[in-house]
Amino acid sequence: MMVTAALGALSLQQYDEAGSVAFLFSVSEYLEVRATTKARNALMSICDLRPDHANVIHPVTKEIVVVPAERVPIGALVSVRTGDKIVADGIITEGSSSLDESSLTGESMPIQKKKGDSVKGGTINIGRTQLVIRTATNVENSAVSRLIRLVEDAQSNRSPTEKLIDSFARSYTPSVMFVAGLMCTIPWLSGVENGRHWMLNGLIIVVIACPCSLTISTPVTYAAGLGASAHKGIIIKGGAKLEALGSVDKIVFDKTGTLTKGKFSVVHLEVIGTTKSRQEVLELLALVQERSSHPVATCLVRAAKHEGVTIPRHRTLSNHTILKGEGISADVDGEPVFIGNQRLFERLGSFNLLGLKHKNLARNWSATGSMVGFIGTMNGGIFGIFCVKDAIREEARSVVQGFQNACIDTMICTGDSDSVAQAVAREVGVPPAWVHSQLLPEDKLHFVGSLRRAQPQNYALCREKRYVLFCGDGVNDAPALAVSDIGCSMGEGAAMAMEMSDITLMDSNLTKLSFAVNMGQRVLRTVKENILISLVGKLAVIGLTFTGKMTLLLAIASDVGVMLFVTINGMKLLAAWEPTYPKTPIATALRFQDKTPSNNHMDCSSKTIELALISDSEVV
């Protein structure tokens, strides 16, 4: 269209106008490319986090072998020197050092790690000590690879507003071009002067028909918002969900692992009756819970080991089954053993047989916000009762209050007992009426689904929308995450929850959820501003054209000016992310500059094939 306008100006012998059109359009194209590239690079820089190679310790010779990252097997021992990136998720087997996790979590403060701690792929050793890591995943399934896949999905997920603008541009541009064509041709029938006058006006309309400012106003804004969020450790799956965040008016929180840390400790354990000793109860708890991935199970196994109880390997365990919303059952030496909450043992008929003393004990423990569990058999009844407590996240109360101050309703949706849920609600500031407890996974799904409302389809950007956000971390939260308008998962939670969610908080910090909602509101406001400015600018030029007060030079200048304004207006969202760099020793800086393997390490070409022939079991 700009070429058409320039050629038209040449035909009218308006050489200065033609040159101005070509020059200003070239400048605008250059600036547009620069701006959009910067916005997209802020997002794509995440994809550079994965290391290219790893220093693997040979399981037989103990020599360090430099191999491609994608060929590092599970269970391999990897040397991570100062300045090196960790190739995959794993456990530290040797050394203590500081790690820079800002690439994954957005937090610039180094994290101190020691032997036995878990580490994530993509993080950097910035301390002064070498670490030896035993890999728990391969590169493709590491935290940084999951992050990269989420970023790639985010770029392909276009928002309804982008689709609306593109659809509008497809009909708007041909219509305006048709009108401009009539203005450039028909008036010549009434005379040369009249033809020249209307042809010049028609060329101005051709310039105005260019939808550049309109079509660039949304992608740049979304790319900037997604990039700023990603560098804060918040991965949002595309502009559609980023835009929806700006219209959230209800947030439903899971309790365990979301409002709480999901790190339990055993507070009390009492043996009921004389059929089992304390050691036998702990042995059964450790044997059955060892195969479960629930945080409470890990806590019980740890408590048994702390008391010097070992898992009885001589006993036969079979039919290990997770009972949704209730607990676990398994056959130990052929006898069914049940571990779970009050609901499970009420169903089995064992809870009603408990004495009043132990019923009151369970009630008192629950009133303090602790989780109460029981262990028993079908025939022998309940012979143990335990109490575990989870710590509330430090930021939970301030985040909940912030949402309430912003007129966003906050609710708790949990499978725990009502007394435990209400105790947590009091600590974080959620009203008692908005606490929903003792819910199975399917109950959570139906509850969250009932909160959703029909959204406007026509002229959706101009009409108020109200969305429900569900925030959870576990496998049992996956159905609710899927049915909600926006699902948010904690980065430390289950992989299934991360796959089903639309937003992932990589460091599981709830303040990042506040940042994401605020970013969504800013993006939605900026998109509306850009669209309004673009349309008003074009209408103003059209009005001045028909009043005879517009020239071709002013038309192209106004079009370029509006385009630059909406681009800068969208790019301002990147200011929400200010990169910070932790202080690193001189050795780190040298390692960043020199990416080649050290001379004292074996060359990749001579040893890669040798390592590839070693099976996973041999490496372990």
C-alpha positions as CSV (number, residue, x, y, z in Angstrom):
1,M,0.0,0.0,0.0
2,M,2.9,2.4,0.8
3,V,4.4,1.5,-2.6
4,T,1.0,2.3,-4.3
5,A,1.0,5.7,-2.5
6,A,4.5,6.5,-3.5
7,L,3.9,5.6,-7.2
8,G,0.7,7.6,-7.1
9,A,2.6,10.7,-5.8
10,L,5.2,10.3,-8.6
11,S,2.4,10.2,-11.2
12,L,1.2,13.5,-9.8
13,Q,4.8,14.9,-9.9
14,Q,4.7,15.2,-6.1
15,Y,8.3,14.1,-5.8
16,D,8.9,15.3,-2.3
17,E,5.8,13.6,-1.1
18,A,6.8,10.3,-2.8
19,G,10.3,10.4,-1.3
20,S,8.9,11.2,2.2
21,V,6.5,8.2,2.0
22,A,9.3,5.8,1.0
23,F,11.7,7.2,3.6
24,L,9.3,7.3,6.5
25,F,7.9,3.8,5.7
26,S,11.5,2.4,5.6
27,V,12.2,4.0,9.0
28,S,9.0,2.6,10.5
29,E,9.7,-0.9,9.1
30,Y,13.2,-0.9,10.7
31,L,11.9,0.4,14.1
32,E,9.1,-2.1,14.0
33,V,11.4,-5.0,13.4
34,R,13.8,-3.8,16.2
35,A,10.9,-3.5,18.7
36,T,9.2,-6.8,17.9
37,T,12.6,-8.6,18.0
38,K,13.4,-7.2,21.4
39,A,10.0,-8.3,22.8
40,R,10.3,-11.8,21.4
41,N,13.9,-12.2,22.4
42,A,12.9,-11.5,26.0
43,L,10.8,-14.6,25.8
44,M,13.1,-16.7,23.6
45,S,16.2,-16.2,25.8
46,I,14.7,-18.8,28.1
47,C,15.4,-21.4,25.4
48,D,19.2,-20.8,25.7
49,L,19.2,-22.1,29.3
50,R,19.8,-25.8,28.4
51,P,23.5,-26.7,28.4
52,D,25.2,-28.2,25.3
53,H,27.5,-30.7,27.0
54,A,28.2,-32.3,30.4
55,N,31.3,-33.5,32.2
56,V,30.3,-37.1,33.1
57,I,32.4,-39.1,35.5
58,H,33.2,-42.5,33.9
59,P,31.7,-45.2,36.2
60,V,34.8,-47.5,35.8
61,T,37.9,-45.3,35.2
62,K,36.5,-42.2,37.1
63,E,37.8,-40.0,34.3
64,I,35.8,-37.0,33.3
65,V,34.3,-37.4,29.8
66,V,32.8,-34.5,27.9
67,V,29.6,-35.7,26.2
68,P,26.6,-34.0,24.5
69,A,23.9,-33.2,27.1
70,E,21.2,-35.2,25.4
71,R,23.3,-38.4,25.8
72,V,23.7,-38.2,29.5
73,P,21.8,-41.2,31.0
74,I,19.7,-41.3,34.2
75,G,21.9,-42.2,37.2
76,A,25.1,-40.8,35.7
77,L,27.6,-38.9,37.9
78,V,28.2,-35.4,36.5
79,S,30.9,-33.0,37.5
80,V,29.6,-29.4,37.8
81,R,32.5,-27.0,38.1
82,T,32.2,-23.3,39.0
83,G,30.3,-21.5,36.3
84,D,28.9,-24.8,34.7
85,K,25.2,-25.3,34.1
86,I,23.6,-28.4,35.6
87,V,22.6,-30.6,32.8
88,A,19.6,-32.4,34.3
89,D,17.6,-32.7,37.5
90,G,19.4,-34.7,40.2
91,I,20.8,-35.2,43.7
92,I,24.1,-33.8,45.0
93,T,26.4,-36.7,46.0
94,E,29.5,-34.6,46.7
95,G,30.3,-30.9,47.5
96,S,28.5,-27.8,48.8
97,S,28.1,-24.7,46.8
98,S,25.8,-21.8,45.8
99,L,23.5,-22.1,42.8
100,D,22.0,-19.4,40.6
101,E,18.3,-20.5,40.0
102,S,17.2,-17.1,38.6
103,S,16.8,-18.7,35.1
104,L,14.0,-20.9,36.4
105,T,12.5,-19.0,39.3
106,G,13.3,-15.3,38.6
107,E,15.0,-14.9,42.0
108,S,18.5,-13.5,41.8
109,M,19.5,-14.6,45.4
110,P,21.9,-17.6,45.2
111,I,20.7,-20.8,46.9
112,Q,23.1,-22.7,49.1
113,K,23.0,-26.5,48.2
114,K,24.8,-29.4,50.0
115,K,25.1,-33.1,49.8
116,G,21.7,-34.8,49.5
117,D,19.9,-31.8,48.2
118,S,18.0,-31.9,44.9
119,V,19.0,-29.6,42.1
120,K,17.3,-28.6,38.8
121,G,18.7,-28.7,35.3
122,G,19.6,-25.3,33.8
123,T,20.7,-23.8,37.1
124,I,24.4,-22.6,37.4
125,N,27.0,-23.4,40.0
126,I,28.3,-19.9,41.1
127,G,30.1,-21.0,44.2
128,R,33.8,-21.9,44.6
129,T,33.3,-25.7,44.9
130,Q,32.8,-28.4,42.4
131,L,29.6,-30.4,42.8
132,V,29.0,-34.0,41.8
133,I,25.4,-34.7,40.7
134,R,23.7,-38.0,40.2
135,T,21.1,-37.4,37.5
136,A,17.5,-38.3,38.3
137,T,16.1,-37.4,34.8
138,N,17.5,-37.1,31.3
139,V,17.9,-33.7,29.6
140,E,14.5,-33.9,27.9
141,N,12.6,-34.4,31.1
142,S,14.5,-31.9,33.2
143,A,13.0,-28.7,34.7
144,V,14.6,-26.5,32.1
145,S,13.4,-28.6,29.2
146,R,9.8,-28.5,30.6
147,L,10.2,-24.7,30.9
148,I,11.4,-24.5,27.3
149,R,8.4,-26.5,26.0
150,L,6.1,-24.2,28.0
151,V,7.7,-21.2,26.4
152,E,7.3,-22.7,22.9
153,D,3.7,-23.4,23.5
154,A,3.1,-19.9,24.8
155,Q,4.3,-18.4,21.5
156,S,1.9,-20.5,19.4
157,N,-1.2,-19.8,21.5
158,R,-2.8,-16.6,20.1
159,S,-5.4,-14.7,22.0
160,P,-9.0,-14.0,20.8
161,T,-8.1,-10.3,20.6
162,E,-5.2,-11.0,18.1
163,K,-7.6,-13.1,16.0
164,L,-10.2,-10.4,16.1
165,I,-7.8,-7.7,15.0
166,D,-6.5,-9.9,12.1
167,S,-10.1,-10.6,11.1
168,F,-10.9,-6.9,11.2
169,A,-7.8,-6.0,9.2
170,R,-8.7,-8.6,6.5
171,S,-12.1,-6.9,5.9
172,Y,-11.1,-3.3,6.7
173,T,-8.1,-3.0,4.4
174,P,-9.9,-4.2,1.1
175,S,-12.9,-2.0,1.9
176,V,-10.8,1.2,2.4
177,M,-8.7,0.3,-0.7
178,F,-11.9,0.0,-2.7
179,V,-13.0,3.4,-1.6
180,A,-9.6,4.9,-2.3
181,G,-9.6,3.4,-5.8
182,L,-12.9,5.1,-6.6
183,M,-11.6,8.4,-5.3
184,C,-8.5,8.1,-7.5
185,T,-10.4,7.3,-10.7
186,I,-13.9,8.6,-11.0
187,P,-13.2,12.3,-10.2
188,W,-11.0,12.5,-13.3
189,L,-14.2,12.4,-15.4
190,S,-15.1,15.9,-14.2
191,G,-11.8,17.5,-15.0
192,V,-8.0,17.4,-14.4
193,E,-7.8,19.7,-11.4
194,N,-10.7,17.8,-9.7
195,G,-9.1,14.5,-10.6
196,R,-5.7,15.6,-9.1
197,H,-7.3,16.8,-5.9
198,W,-9.3,13.6,-5.3
199,M,-6.5,11.4,-6.4
200,L,-4.2,13.0,-3.8
201,N,-7.0,12.4,-1.2
202,G,-7.3,8.8,-2.4
203,L,-3.6,8.2,-1.9
204,I,-3.9,9.6,1.6
205,I,-6.7,7.0,2.2
206,V,-4.4,4.3,0.8
207,V,-1.9,5.2,3.5
208,I,-4.5,5.2,6.2
209,A,-5.7,1.7,4.9
210,C,-2.4,0.3,6.0
211,P,-3.3,-1.7,9.2
212,C,0.3,-1.8,10.6
213,S,-0.3,0.1,13.8
214,L,-3.5,-2.0,14.4
215,T,-2.0,-5.4,13.8
216,I,1.3,-4.7,15.7
217,S,-0.5,-3.2,18.7
218,T,-1.4,-6.6,20.2
219,P,1.5,-9.1,19.4
220,V,4.1,-6.7,20.8
221,T,2.1,-6.2,24.0
222,Y,1.6,-9.9,24.5
223,A,5.2,-10.8,23.7
224,A,6.4,-8.1,26.2
225,G,4.1,-9.4,28.9
226,L,5.0,-13.0,28.4
227,G,8.7,-12.2,28.3
228,A,8.6,-10.1,31.5
229,S,6.6,-12.9,33.3
230,A,9.0,-15.6,32.1
231,H,12.0,-13.8,33.5
232,K,10.2,-13.6,36.8
233,G,9.8,-17.4,36.8
234,I,6.2,-17.3,35.6
235,I,5.4,-19.3,32.5
236,I,2.0,-18.4,30.9
237,K,0.8,-20.5,28.0
238,G,0.2,-17.8,25.4
239,G,-1.5,-14.4,25.0
240,A,-5.0,-15.9,25.4
241,K,-4.3,-16.9,29.0
242,L,-2.3,-13.7,29.7
243,E,-5.3,-11.7,28.5
244,A,-7.7,-13.8,30.6
245,L,-5.7,-13.1,33.7
246,G,-6.8,-9.5,33.5
247,S,-10.4,-10.5,33.9
248,V,-10.1,-12.9,36.9
249,D,-12.6,-12.2,39.7
250,K,-12.5,-15.5,41.6
251,I,-9.4,-17.5,42.7
252,V,-9.8,-21.0,44.2
253,F,-6.8,-22.2,46.2
254,D,-5.9,-25.8,47.0
255,K,-4.6,-26.1,50.5
256,T,-1.7,-28.6,50.7
257,G,1.3,-27.5,48.8
258,T,-0.3,-24.3,47.6
259,L,-1.3,-22.2,50.6
260,T,1.0,-24.4,52.7
261,K,4.5,-25.6,51.9
262,G,3.6,-29.2,51.5
263,K,6.5,-30.1,53.9
264,F,5.0,-32.1,56.8
265,S,6.4,-33.0,60.1
266,V,4.9,-35.6,62.5
267,V,3.8,-33.9,65.7
268,H,2.1,-36.8,67.5
269,L,1.9,-40.6,67.2
270,E,-0.1,-42.7,69.6
271,V,-0.7,-46.5,69.7
272,I,-4.2,-47.6,70.3
273,G,-4.7,-50.9,72.2
274,T,-2.1,-53.5,72.9
275,T,-2.1,-55.5,69.6
276,K,0.8,-53.5,68.2
277,S,3.9,-51.9,69.7
278,R,5.1,-48.4,68.6
279,Q,7.9,-49.9,66.6
280,E,5.5,-52.2,64.8
281,V,3.2,-49.3,63.9
282,L,6.1,-47.3,62.6
283,E,7.3,-50.3,60.6
284,L,3.9,-50.7,58.9
285,L,3.6,-47.0,58.2
286,A,7.1,-46.9,56.6
287,L,6.5,-50.1,54.6
288,V,3.2,-49.0,53.1
289,Q,3.9,-45.3,52.7
290,E,7.3,-45.8,51.1
291,R,5.7,-46.4,47.7
292,S,3.5,-43.3,47.8
293,S,4.5,-39.9,46.4
294,H,2.3,-37.9,48.7
295,P,4.2,-35.4,51.0
296,V,2.5,-36.9,54.0
297,A,3.9,-40.4,53.1
298,T,7.4,-39.0,52.8
299,C,7.0,-37.4,56.2
300,L,5.9,-40.6,57.8
301,V,8.8,-42.6,56.3
302,R,11.2,-39.9,57.5
303,A,9.7,-40.0,61.0
304,A,10.1,-43.7,61.2
305,K,13.8,-43.5,60.2
306,H,14.3,-40.7,62.7
307,E,13.2,-43.1,65.5
308,G,15.7,-45.7,64.3
309,V,13.0,-47.9,62.7
310,T,14.0,-49.7,59.5
311,I,11.6,-50.8,56.8
312,P,10.8,-54.5,57.3
313,R,12.0,-55.9,53.9
314,H,11.2,-59.5,55.0
315,R,7.5,-58.7,54.9
316,T,5.5,-59.1,51.7
317,L,3.7,-56.1,50.3
318,S,1.1,-56.4,47.5
319,N,-2.0,-54.7,46.1
320,H,-0.7,-51.2,47.0
321,T,-3.6,-48.9,46.1
322,I,-4.3,-45.2,46.4
323,L,-7.8,-44.5,47.7
324,K,-8.8,-41.1,46.2
325,G,-9.5,-38.6,48.9
326,E,-9.1,-41.2,51.7
327,G,-5.6,-42.7,51.9
328,I,-3.8,-45.9,51.0
329,S,-4.5,-49.6,51.3
330,A,-2.1,-52.5,50.8
331,D,-1.8,-56.2,51.7
332,V,1.0,-56.9,54.2
333,D,1.7,-60.7,54.4
334,G,-1.7,-61.2,52.9
335,E,-3.6,-59.0,55.5
336,P,-5.2,-55.7,54.3
337,V,-3.7,-52.6,56.0
338,F,-5.3,-49.2,55.7
339,I,-3.7,-45.8,56.3
340,G,-5.8,-42.7,55.8
341,N,-8.2,-40.1,57.1
342,Q,-11.4,-40.3,59.2
343,R,-13.5,-40.6,56.0
344,L,-11.8,-43.9,55.1
345,F,-12.3,-45.5,58.5
346,E,-15.8,-44.3,58.8
347,R,-16.5,-46.1,55.5
348,L,-14.8,-49.2,56.9
349,G,-16.8,-48.9,60.1
350,S,-13.7,-48.8,62.3
351,F,-13.9,-45.1,63.4
352,N,-17.1,-45.6,65.3
353,L,-15.5,-48.3,67.4
354,L,-12.8,-45.8,68.7
355,G,-13.1,-44.7,72.3
356,L,-14.3,-41.3,73.3
357,K,-10.7,-40.4,74.4
358,H,-9.2,-40.9,71.0
359,K,-12.1,-39.3,69.1
360,N,-11.6,-36.1,71.2
361,L,-7.9,-36.4,70.7
362,A,-8.4,-36.4,66.9
363,R,-10.8,-33.5,67.1
364,N,-8.4,-31.4,69.2
365,W,-5.5,-32.1,66.8
366,S,-7.6,-31.1,63.8
367,A,-8.7,-27.9,65.5
368,T,-5.0,-26.7,65.6
369,G,-4.8,-27.1,61.8
370,S,-3.0,-30.4,61.9
371,M,-3.9,-33.3,59.6
372,V,-5.0,-36.4,61.5
373,G,-4.5,-39.9,60.1
374,F,-5.2,-43.5,61.3
375,I,-3.7,-46.9,60.6
376,G,-5.6,-50.2,61.0
377,T,-6.8,-53.4,59.5
378,M,-10.1,-54.7,58.5
379,N,-10.4,-57.2,61.3
380,G,-8.2,-55.6,64.0
381,G,-9.6,-52.1,63.7
382,I,-7.6,-48.9,64.3
383,F,-4.4,-49.5,66.2
384,G,-2.6,-46.2,65.6
385,I,-3.4,-42.5,65.3
386,F,-1.0,-39.8,64.1
387,C,-0.9,-36.1,63.6
388,V,1.1,-34.2,61.0
389,K,1.3,-30.5,60.4
390,D,2.2,-28.4,57.4
391,A,3.7,-24.9,57.5
392,I,1.8,-22.0,56.0
393,R,3.6,-20.2,53.2
394,E,5.0,-16.9,54.6
395,E,3.5,-14.9,51.7
396,A,0.1,-16.6,51.7
397,R,-1.7,-14.1,53.9
398,S,-0.4,-11.0,52.2
399,V,-1.2,-12.4,48.7
400,V,-4.8,-13.4,49.8
401,Q,-5.4,-9.9,51.3
402,G,-4.0,-8.3,48.1
403,F,-6.5,-10.1,46.0
404,Q,-9.4,-9.3,48.4
405,N,-8.4,-5.6,48.3
406,A,-8.6,-5.8,44.5
407,C,-12.2,-7.2,44.8
408,I,-11.1,-10.7,43.7
409,D,-12.9,-13.4,45.7
410,T,-10.5,-16.0,47.3
411,M,-11.7,-19.5,48.2
412,I,-10.1,-22.7,49.6
413,C,-11.0,-26.1,48.1
414,T,-9.4,-29.1,49.8
415,G,-9.9,-32.7,50.6
416,D,-8.9,-32.3,54.2
417,S,-11.3,-32.1,57.2
418,D,-13.3,-28.9,57.8
419,S,-11.5,-28.2,61.0
420,V,-8.0,-28.3,59.3
421,A,-9.3,-26.2,56.4
422,Q,-10.8,-23.6,58.6
423,A,-7.7,-23.3,60.7
424,V,-5.6,-22.6,57.6
425,A,-8.3,-20.2,56.3
426,R,-8.0,-18.2,59.6
427,E,-4.3,-17.9,59.2
428,V,-4.4,-16.7,55.6
429,G,-7.5,-14.5,55.9
430,V,-10.0,-16.5,53.8
431,P,-13.6,-16.0,55.1
432,P,-15.1,-19.2,56.7
433,A,-18.0,-19.2,54.2
434,W,-15.6,-19.6,51.3
435,V,-13.9,-22.7,52.6
436,H,-14.9,-26.0,51.0
437,S,-13.5,-29.1,52.6
438,Q,-13.6,-32.9,52.4
439,L,-13.7,-32.8,48.5
440,L,-12.6,-35.7,46.3
441,P,-10.9,-34.9,43.0
442,E,-14.2,-35.2,41.2
443,D,-15.9,-33.0,43.8
444,K,-13.2,-30.3,43.1
445,L,-13.9,-30.6,39.4
446,H,-17.7,-30.1,39.8
447,F,-17.2,-27.2,42.3
448,V,-14.8,-25.3,40.1
449,G,-16.9,-26.0,37.1
450,S,-20.0,-24.6,38.9
451,L,-18.2,-21.3,39.4
452,R,-17.6,-20.7,35.7
453,R,-19.9,-18.3,33.8
454,A,-20.8,-17.9,30.2
455,Q,-18.5,-15.4,28.5
456,P,-19.5,-12.9,25.7
457,Q,-18.6,-14.0,22.2
458,N,-19.4,-11.0,20.1
459,Y,-17.4,-7.8,20.7
460,A,-15.7,-9.7,23.6
461,L,-13.0,-7.1,24.1
462,C,-15.5,-4.3,24.8
463,R,-17.6,-6.4,27.2
464,E,-16.8,-7.4,30.8
465,K,-15.6,-10.9,31.3
466,R,-15.3,-12.8,34.6
467,Y,-12.9,-15.7,34.9
468,V,-12.2,-18.3,37.6
469,L,-8.6,-19.2,38.4
470,F,-7.8,-22.4,40.2
471,C,-4.3,-22.8,41.8
472,G,-3.1,-26.3,42.9
473,D,-0.1,-28.5,42.9
474,G,-1.0,-32.2,43.0
475,V,-2.2,-35.0,40.8
476,N,-5.6,-34.8,42.4
477,D,-5.8,-31.2,41.3
478,A,-5.4,-32.0,37.6
479,P,-9.2,-32.3,36.9
480,A,-9.9,-28.9,38.5
481,L,-7.0,-27.3,36.7
482,A,-8.4,-28.5,33.4
483,V,-12.0,-27.4,34.0
484,S,-11.2,-23.9,35.3
485,D,-10.9,-20.9,33.0
486,I,-7.3,-20.5,34.1
487,G,-5.3,-23.2,35.8
488,C,-2.2,-22.3,37.8
489,S,0.2,-24.9,39.1
490,M,3.2,-24.7,41.5
491,G,6.6,-25.6,40.0
492,E,7.4,-27.9,42.9
493,G,4.2,-29.9,42.4
494,A,3.3,-32.9,40.2
495,A,4.3,-33.0,36.6
496,M,0.7,-33.8,35.6
497,A,-0.5,-30.6,37.3
498,M,2.0,-28.6,35.3
499,E,0.9,-30.2,32.1
500,M,-2.8,-29.4,32.7
501,S,-2.3,-25.9,33.9
502,D,-2.1,-22.6,31.9
503,I,0.3,-20.9,34.3
504,T,3.3,-22.3,36.2
505,L,5.0,-20.6,39.1
506,M,8.5,-22.1,38.8
507,D,9.5,-21.4,42.4
508,S,6.1,-22.0,43.9
509,N,6.0,-18.5,45.4
510,L,2.4,-17.1,45.6
511,T,3.6,-13.5,45.1
512,K,4.3,-14.5,41.5
513,L,0.6,-15.2,41.1
514,S,-0.1,-11.6,42.2
515,F,2.4,-10.4,39.6
516,A,0.8,-12.6,36.9
517,V,-2.7,-11.3,37.6
518,N,-1.4,-7.7,37.7
519,M,0.5,-8.3,34.4
520,G,-2.7,-9.6,32.8
521,Q,-4.6,-6.5,33.9
522,R,-1.9,-4.2,32.5
523,V,-1.7,-6.2,29.2
524,L,-5.5,-6.0,28.8
525,R,-5.5,-2.3,29.5
526,T,-2.5,-1.7,27.2
527,V,-4.1,-3.6,24.3
528,K,-7.3,-1.6,24.6
529,E,-5.3,1.6,24.7
530,N,-3.4,0.6,21.6
531,I,-6.4,-0.4,19.6
532,L,-8.3,2.8,20.6
533,I,-5.3,5.0,19.7
534,S,-4.9,3.3,16.3
535,L,-8.5,3.7,15.4
536,V,-8.8,7.3,16.6
537,G,-5.6,8.2,14.7
538,K,-7.0,6.8,11.5
539,L,-10.4,8.4,11.9
540,A,-8.8,11.7,12.6
541,V,-6.7,11.5,9.4
542,I,-9.7,10.5,7.4
543,G,-11.7,13.5,8.8
544,L,-8.9,16.0,8.0
545,T,-8.6,14.5,4.5
546,F,-12.2,15.2,3.6
547,T,-11.9,18.8,5.1
548,G,-8.8,19.4,2.8
549,K,-6.4,19.9,5.7
550,M,-4.3,16.7,5.2
551,T,-1.3,16.1,3.0
552,L,0.3,12.8,2.0
553,L,3.4,13.7,4.1
554,L,1.4,14.3,7.2
555,A,-0.6,11.2,6.6
556,I,2.4,8.9,6.5
557,A,4.0,10.8,9.4
558,S,0.9,10.3,11.5
559,D,0.6,6.6,10.6
560,V,4.3,6.0,11.5
561,G,3.9,8.0,14.6
562,V,0.9,6.0,15.8
563,M,2.6,2.8,15.0
564,L,5.7,3.8,17.0
565,F,3.5,5.0,19.9
566,V,1.6,1.7,20.2
567,T,4.8,-0.3,20.0
568,I,6.5,1.7,22.8
569,N,3.3,1.5,24.8
570,G,3.4,-2.2,24.5
571,M,7.1,-2.5,25.2
572,K,6.8,-0.6,28.5
573,L,5.6,-3.9,30.0
574,L,9.2,-5.2,29.7
575,A,10.1,-2.7,32.4
576,A,8.3,-4.9,34.9
577,W,11.3,-7.2,34.6
578,E,14.6,-5.7,35.6
579,P,17.4,-8.3,35.2
580,T,19.6,-8.7,38.2
581,Y,22.9,-10.6,38.2
582,P,24.3,-12.3,41.3
583,K,27.9,-11.7,42.2
584,T,30.1,-14.5,41.1
585,P,33.8,-15.2,41.6
586,I,36.3,-14.5,39.0
587,A,36.4,-18.1,38.0
588,T,32.8,-17.9,37.0
589,A,33.4,-15.0,34.7
590,L,36.3,-16.9,33.1
591,R,34.1,-20.0,32.6
592,F,31.4,-17.9,30.9
593,Q,34.0,-16.5,28.5
594,D,35.7,-19.8,27.7
595,K,33.1,-22.4,26.7
596,T,35.7,-25.0,25.5
597,P,36.5,-28.0,27.6
598,S,39.6,-27.8,29.8
599,N,42.8,-29.4,28.4
600,N,42.9,-31.9,31.3
601,H,39.6,-33.4,30.3
602,M,39.2,-36.0,27.7
603,D,38.1,-35.0,24.2
604,C,34.4,-35.7,23.4
605,S,35.2,-37.3,20.1
606,S,37.3,-40.0,21.6
607,K,35.1,-40.9,24.5
608,T,31.5,-40.3,23.6
609,I,31.0,-43.6,21.9
610,E,32.6,-45.4,24.8
611,L,30.1,-43.9,27.3
612,A,27.2,-44.5,25.0
613,L,27.9,-48.2,25.2
614,I,27.5,-48.2,29.0
615,S,24.0,-49.1,30.1
616,D,22.0,-47.1,32.6
617,S,22.3,-49.9,35.2
618,E,26.1,-49.9,34.9
619,V,26.2,-46.2,35.4
620,V,24.1,-46.5,38.6
